[in-house]
Amino acid sequence: MDELYTTGNRELDEFIGGLQPYTMLLIVGHPGAGKTTLASQICYANALKGRRCLYLSFYEDKEKLFRNMSKLGINLSEVEAKDFMEFVRLPVASTDEILRILSTIVSRKSYEVMVIDSINPTLDLIVKKEEQRAILLNFFYQLLNIVNGVLVVVAEIPLGKESLELGSIEFVADAIIYLKHRIEFGMLSRIMEVRKVRGAPLTIAEIPFSLNEGEGLKVYIPPKIERVLPSGQKPLNINISFIIESIESIQYGDVVVISYPSIGRPSFIYLPLIDLAVANNEKVLLISYKYSPDELKDVLLQSMQSLGVSRDLVLKVINKYFHLESINPASHSLQLLRSYQIELIDETKAGIVVFHAVDVFRETVFKPGEYWASFINELNWVKNKGKLLTLYYARIDPRWTKRYESLSDIAIRLHYKRRDTKLIPVLYIWKRETLPKIIELGEKEIERLKDDANRIAEIIKARLEDDNGGIK
């Protein structure tokens, strides 16, 4: 990989296979799409590897460019000070004049990366469209010989148009990346289309990306799952008696859905999460689309405290085993949301993944078909990673409930039954292809739950006393 050039983003490099020497990369997009950021990131990342970069611009002011990129973690001043980057402001001139200027520049130093930001002023000088291809072929061929590495060309699409309308420049490019932005839920959503990379088998049409302070341009490659591995890769330990009696076992790779009526839910429905974490010494990533991390912590505390376990002990469990996250789904595109969650799962190395309050998507998704396609893709990615996936949701739409349950390996439904003046919780628990077991949680069953909670508490104490009891 050392002979390859980098885009400055590991995920994008892996997706396209890196940039081969003598590659012409065309970066296309509307004003403000992130073209200059990506071009600067390529220049900076390769300069850090000791490959001198020449950054050519017709319009950009050097101080302004360096200042803006610095906010994104692209420190062009740093590599310029080390003589691995040079910025040159070019006059708007013909291709012959530009080649003459560049020949003079490279006669003093050699460069392995050259950025032209942007090519539009030069293209505008070529009046006759039929002449463009011949002129551009000659121009870029000579540029690649001059740079002896990678040529990055930025081209701007006018506002109101969706294509460059310059087939000649797209014809001569070895790789083409389109950067787009659109409005979703009143938020700016950024999408990258990798249209062409010679020698790379491209399979994903749209890649979400973001421009982050201190990080630059960050891409989120969506997973592409062609095969689904079977569940039942390894059984999990569990201590809750009514679950053991109803389904016998839960296994890594299973999908568990836990639903409840929208009017309310007892806190004990979160007890299985604590049990699974403790019994298996396993990290839990809990992502909620409705509650903050502090609210999630309170919910987990109540689930054990209501059954007689001390607050201090439960707090130690939460701090040891749980990674709590809160995401507002209305502020992300579906693709970006899924990709961000996959990144979180990889980073936390959690063996148990929980999506909490997935019912909110019914209100935030305009195109249900797109939601279910992206959800199934992510679900299968989690299954194939051998992780236990658990969904919590309020039953506000029977159609969505049926869809979630149809994708599950294990389903747990909470209902209420009126008895005199009381509402008695009733659980329906079933595995795929089996009939539900019905468990009415009266006083006797609640006492059994308390016994289970105390048994879990004893395991917690033993685990915490063991100095070597780290999470696997």
C-alpha positions in Angstrom: 0.0 0.0 0.0 3.0 2.3 0.4 3.1 3.1 -3.3 -0.6 4.2 -3.2 -1.7 7.7 -2.5 -4.2 8.4 0.2 -7.5 10.4 0.2 -6.8 11.3 3.8 -9.7 9.1 4.9 -9.0 5.4 5.8 -12.6 4.3 5.0 -12.6 5.9 1.6 -9.2 4.5 0.8 -10.4 1.0 1.6 -13.5 1.5 -0.5 -11.7 2.7 -3.7 -8.5 0.8 -3.1 -6.4 4.0 -2.6 -5.2 6.2 -5.4 -2.8 4.7 -7.9 0.2 6.7 -9.2 -0.6 8.7 -12.3 -4.3 8.9 -11.4 -6.3 12.0 -12.3 -9.1 12.4 -9.7 -11.9 14.7 -10.6 -13.9 16.2 -7.6 -17.2 17.6 -8.7 -20.0 19.4 -6.8 -22.0 22.5 -6.1 -20.6 25.5 -4.3 -20.2 24.6 -0.6 -20.4 20.9 -1.2 -16.9 20.2 0.4 -14.8 20.0 -2.8 -12.0 22.2 -1.5 -12.0 20.4 1.8 -11.5 17.0 0.2 -8.8 18.4 -2.2 -7.0 20.0 0.7 -7.3 16.8 2.8 -5.7 14.8 0.0 -2.9 17.4 -0.3 -2.3 17.5 3.5 -2.5 13.7 4.1 0.0 12.9 1.4 2.3 15.8 2.5 2.4 14.2 5.9 3.8 11.1 4.3 6.6 13.1 2.7 5.0 13.6 -0.7 5.3 17.2 -1.8 2.0 18.8 -2.9 1.4 21.8 -5.2 -1.9 23.5 -4.6 -3.0 25.7 -7.5 -6.0 28.0 -7.2 -7.6 30.7 -9.5 -9.8 32.2 -6.8 -8.9 31.0 -3.3 -7.0 33.4 -1.0 -4.2 31.5 0.7 -4.7 32.9 4.2 -8.4 32.3 4.1 -7.9 28.8 2.7 -5.3 27.9 5.4 -7.5 29.4 8.2 -10.7 27.5 7.1 -8.9 24.2 6.7 -7.2 24.6 10.0 -10.6 24.6 11.7 -11.2 21.2 10.2 -7.9 19.8 11.4 -6.1 20.2 8.0 -3.0 22.1 9.0 -1.6 23.3 5.6 0.7 25.8 7.4 2.4 22.9 9.1 3.3 21.0 5.9 4.1 24.3 4.1 6.6 25.1 6.8 8.3 21.7 6.3 8.5 22.4 2.5 6.0 19.6 1.7 3.3 21.9 0.3 3.3 25.0 -1.9 0.3 27.2 -2.6 0.3 29.1 -6.0 -2.4 31.6 -7.1 -2.8 31.2 -10.9 -4.0 33.8 -13.3 -7.1 32.9 -15.5 -5.3 31.9 -18.6 -5.2 29.4 -21.5 -4.1 25.8 -21.0 -0.8 26.6 -22.8 -0.1 29.5 -20.5 -0.9 27.4 -17.4 1.4 24.6 -18.6 4.2 27.2 -19.2 3.8 28.6 -15.6 3.7 25.1 -14.1 6.8 24.0 -16.0 8.7 26.9 -14.5 7.4 26.0 -11.0 8.3 22.3 -11.2 11.8 23.1 -12.7 12.7 24.3 -9.1 11.1 21.4 -7.1 9.4 18.1 -7.8 5.8 17.4 -6.7 3.9 14.1 -6.3 0.5 15.6 -5.7 -1.0 18.5 -7.7 -4.4 20.1 -6.9 -6.1 22.5 -9.3 -9.0 24.3 -7.6 -10.9 24.8 -9.8 -10.6 23.9 -13.5 -13.8 25.9 -14.4 -12.0 29.2 -15.4 -9.8 27.4 -17.9 -12.7 25.4 -19.3 -14.7 28.6 -19.8 -11.9 29.8 -22.1 -12.5 26.9 -24.5 -15.4 28.3 -26.4 -15.9 25.4 -28.9 -17.2 22.3 -27.2 -15.9 20.1 -30.0 -12.3 21.2 -29.2 -12.6 20.5 -25.5 -11.8 16.8 -25.5 -8.6 17.1 -27.6 -7.4 20.1 -25.6 -8.2 18.5 -22.2 -6.6 15.2 -23.2 -3.4 17.0 -24.1 -3.5 19.3 -21.1 -4.1 16.6 -18.4 -1.6 14.2 -20.1 1.1 16.8 -19.8 0.1 17.7 -16.2 0.4 14.1 -15.1 3.9 14.0 -16.6 4.8 17.2 -14.7 3.4 16.0 -11.4 4.7 12.4 -11.5 2.1 11.3 -9.1 -1.6 12.1 -8.5 -3.5 15.0 -10.1 -6.6 16.3 -8.2 -8.9 18.5 -10.3 -11.8 20.3 -8.7 -14.8 21.2 -10.9 -17.8 23.2 -9.9 -21.4 22.5 -11.0 -23.4 25.7 -11.3 -26.3 26.1 -8.8 -29.6 24.8 -10.3 -27.8 22.1 -12.4 -27.2 18.5 -11.4 -24.4 17.6 -13.9 -21.1 19.1 -15.1 -22.3 18.9 -18.7 -18.6 18.5 -19.8 -18.3 14.9 -20.9 -14.8 15.5 -22.1 -13.4 16.1 -18.7 -15.2 13.1 -17.2 -13.8 11.0 -20.1 -10.2 11.7 -19.3 -10.5 11.3 -15.5 -9.4 8.1 -13.9 -11.6 8.6 -10.8 -14.6 10.8 -10.3 -16.2 11.8 -7.0 -19.4 13.8 -6.9 -20.1 15.7 -3.6 -23.8 16.6 -3.1 -25.8 18.2 -0.3 -29.6 18.1 0.1 -32.2 19.1 2.7 -33.7 16.3 4.9 -35.9 17.2 7.8 -34.7 20.8 7.5 -31.1 19.6 8.0 -28.2 19.6 5.6 -27.4 16.1 4.4 -24.1 15.4 2.6 -23.8 12.6 0.1 -20.7 11.4 -1.9 -21.1 9.5 -5.2 -18.0 7.7 -6.4 -18.8 7.6 -10.1 -15.7 5.9 -11.4 -12.4 4.5 -10.1 -10.5 2.6 -12.7 -9.7 -0.9 -11.4 -12.1 -0.7 -8.4 -15.3 -2.8 -8.3 -17.7 -0.1 -7.0 -20.9 -1.5 -5.5 -22.4 1.4 -3.3 -24.0 4.3 -5.1 -24.3 6.9 -2.2 -21.9 7.4 0.7 -22.9 9.8 3.5 -20.2 12.1 4.7 -19.8 15.0 7.1 -17.4 18.0 7.5 -16.3 17.9 11.1 -14.3 20.4 13.1 -10.9 18.9 13.8 -11.5 15.9 11.6 -12.1 17.3 8.1 -14.2 15.3 5.6 -15.3 12.0 7.2 -17.1 9.3 5.2 -19.4 6.6 6.5 -19.3 3.6 4.2 -22.7 1.8 4.4 -22.4 -2.0 4.9 -23.2 -4.2 2.0 -24.5 -7.5 3.3 -25.1 -10.1 0.6 -25.3 -13.2 2.8 -27.0 -13.6 6.2 -25.3 -15.9 8.7 -27.5 -18.1 10.9 -28.2 -17.2 14.5 -27.2 -19.5 17.3 -23.5 -19.0 17.1 -23.0 -19.2 20.9 -25.5 -19.3 23.8 -25.6 -16.5 26.4 -26.0 -17.1 30.1 -29.2 -15.8 31.6 -30.7 -15.9 35.1 -34.2 -14.6 34.7 -36.4 -17.7 35.4 -39.4 -16.9 33.2 -37.2 -16.3 30.2 -35.4 -19.6 30.7 -38.7 -21.4 31.1 -40.2 -19.7 28.0 -37.4 -19.8 25.4 -34.7 -21.9 27.0 -31.8 -19.9 25.5 -30.7 -16.7 23.9 -27.7 -16.8 21.5 -25.2 -14.4 20.0 -26.5 -13.4 16.6 -30.1 -13.4 17.8 -32.5 -10.4 17.3 -34.7 -9.8 20.3 -37.7 -7.4 20.2 -39.3 -6.1 23.4 -42.5 -4.1 22.9 -44.9 -2.4 25.3 -48.0 -0.3 25.2 -47.6 3.4 24.7 -49.5 4.1 28.0 -46.6 3.0 30.2 -44.1 0.3 31.0 -42.7 -1.1 34.2 -39.0 -0.6 34.7 -38.4 -4.4 35.1 -38.5 -4.8 31.3 -34.9 -3.6 31.3 -33.8 -6.2 33.8 -32.8 -8.7 31.0 -30.2 -6.2 29.7 -28.5 -6.0 33.1 -28.7 -9.8 33.5 -27.2 -10.5 30.1 -24.4 -8.0 30.7 -23.5 -9.3 34.1 -24.0 -13.1 33.4 -21.8 -12.9 30.3 -19.4 -10.2 31.4 -20.3 -8.4 28.2 -20.3 -4.8 27.1 -23.7 -3.3 26.2 -24.0 -0.4 23.7 -27.4 1.2 24.4 -28.5 3.8 21.8 -31.8 5.6 22.5 -33.7 7.8 20.1 -35.8 9.3 22.8 -33.9 9.5 26.1 -30.6 11.2 27.1 -27.8 9.1 28.6 -28.8 10.4 32.1 -32.4 9.4 31.6 -31.3 5.9 30.4 -29.2 5.6 33.5 -32.2 6.4 35.7 -34.3 3.8 33.8 -31.6 1.1 34.4 -31.4 2.1 38.1 -35.1 1.8 38.6 -35.2 -1.6 36.9 -33.0 -3.1 39.7 -33.9 -0.8 42.6 -37.6 -1.6 42.2 -36.7 -5.3 42.8 -34.7 -4.5 46.0 -31.1 -4.1 44.7 -29.1 -1.1 46.1 -28.5 2.0 44.0 -24.7 2.0 44.6 -24.4 -1.6 43.3 -26.5 -0.8 40.2 -24.5 2.3 39.4 -21.3 0.2 39.5 -22.9 -2.2 37.0 -23.9 0.6 34.7 -20.5 2.2 34.8 -18.7 -1.1 34.2 -20.9 -2.6 31.5 -23.0 0.0 29.7 -22.1 2.6 27.1 -25.1 4.9 26.8 -25.7 7.0 23.7 -28.5 9.3 22.6 -29.2 10.1 18.9 -31.8 12.4 17.5 -32.9 10.5 14.3 -34.5 13.7 12.8 -31.1 15.3 12.6 -29.5 12.7 10.4 -30.1 11.1 7.0 -30.9 7.4 7.3 -27.7 6.4 5.7 -25.6 8.7 8.0 -27.5 7.4 11.0 -26.9 3.7 10.1 -23.2 4.3 9.3 -22.7 6.3 12.5 -24.2 3.5 14.6 -22.1 0.9 12.9 -19.0 3.0 13.7 -20.1 3.2 17.4 -20.6 -0.6 17.5 -17.1 -1.2 16.1 -15.5 1.4 18.5 -17.2 0.2 21.7 -16.6 -3.5 20.8 -20.0 -4.2 22.5 -21.3 -7.8 22.3 -24.8 -6.7 23.1 -26.3 -3.8 21.0 -29.6 -2.1 22.0 -31.7 0.2 19.9 -34.1 1.9 22.3 -37.4 3.7 21.3 -37.3 2.7 17.7 -41.0 3.6 17.5 -39.9 7.3 16.9 -39.0 6.4 13.3 -42.6 6.0 12.5 -43.0 9.8 12.9 -39.6 10.9 11.4 -39.4 8.7 8.3 -41.0 10.1 5.1 -40.2 7.0 3.0 -40.9 3.8 5.0 -39.4 1.6 2.3 -36.0 3.3 2.6 -36.2 3.0 6.3 -36.8 -0.8 6.3 -34.2 -1.4 3.6 -31.5 0.4 5.7 -32.7 -1.2 8.9 -32.6 -4.7 7.5 -29.1 -4.1 6.1 -27.9 -2.9 9.6 -29.6 -5.7 11.4 -27.9 -8.3 9.2 -24.6 -6.6 9.7 -25.0 -6.8 13.5 -26.1 -10.5 13.2 -23.1 -11.3 11.0 -20.8 -9.7 13.5 -22.1 -12.3 16.1 -23.7 -9.7 18.4 -27.0 -9.9 20.2 -29.3 -7.1 18.9 -32.2 -6.0 21.1 -34.9 -3.5 20.1 -37.2 -1.7 22.6 -40.3 0.1 21.2 -43.8 1.3 22.1 -46.6 -0.3 20.0 -48.1 2.7 18.4 -48.7 1.2 15.0 -49.7 -2.5 14.5 -48.1 -2.6 11.0 -44.7 -1.5 12.3 -45.0 -4.0 15.3 -45.6 -6.9 12.9 -42.6 -5.9 10.8 -40.2 -5.7 13.7 -41.5 -9.0 15.1 -41.2 -10.7 11.7 -37.5 -9.9 11.7 -36.9 -11.2 15.3 -35.6 -14.5 16.6 -37.2 -13.8 20.0 -40.1 -11.5 20.8 -41.4 -10.3 24.2 -44.6 -8.4 24.3 -45.9 -6.6 27.4 -49.6 -6.2 27.9 -51.8 -5.3 30.8 -54.8 -7.2 32.2 -57.3 -5.5 34.5 -58.0 -7.3 37.7 -60.4 -5.5 40.0 -58.8 -2.0 40.3 -55.3 -3.1 39.3 -53.5 -3.5 36.0 -51.5 -6.8 36.0 -48.5 -7.0 33.6 -48.8 -10.0 31.2 -45.8 -11.1 29.1 -46.1 -13.0 25.8 -42.7 -14.6 25.0 -41.9 -16.7 21.9 -39.1 -17.8 19.6 -39.4 -17.9 15.9 -41.7 -20.7 14.6 -43.1 -21.3 18.1 -46.3 -20.3 19.9 -46.1 -17.7 22.6 -45.8 -18.6 26.3 -48.1 -16.4 28.4 -46.8 -15.2 31.8 -49.0 -13.2 34.1 -46.9 -11.3 36.5 -48.9 -11.4 39.8 -47.4 -11.1 43.2 -45.9 -14.6 43.1 -44.1 -14.0 39.8 -42.9 -10.6 41.0 -41.3 -12.3 44.0 -39.6 -14.7 41.6 -38.3 -11.6 39.7 -36.9 -10.2 43.0 -35.1 -13.5 43.6 -33.6 -13.4 40.1 -32.5 -9.8 40.7 -30.9 -10.8 44.0 -29.1 -13.6 42.3 -27.8 -11.2 39.6 -26.7 -8.9 42.5 -24.6 -11.6 44.0 -22.9 -12.3 40.7 -22.2 -8.5 40.4 -20.6 -8.5 43.9 -18.5 -11.5 43.0 -17.5 -10.0 39.7 -16.6 -6.6 41.2 -14.5 -8.2 44.0 -12.5 -10.1 41.3 -9.6 -7.8 40.4 -9.2 -9.7 37.1 -12.9 -9.5 36.2 -12.5 -7.2 33.2 -15.0 -7.0 30.5 -14.2 -9.4 27.7 
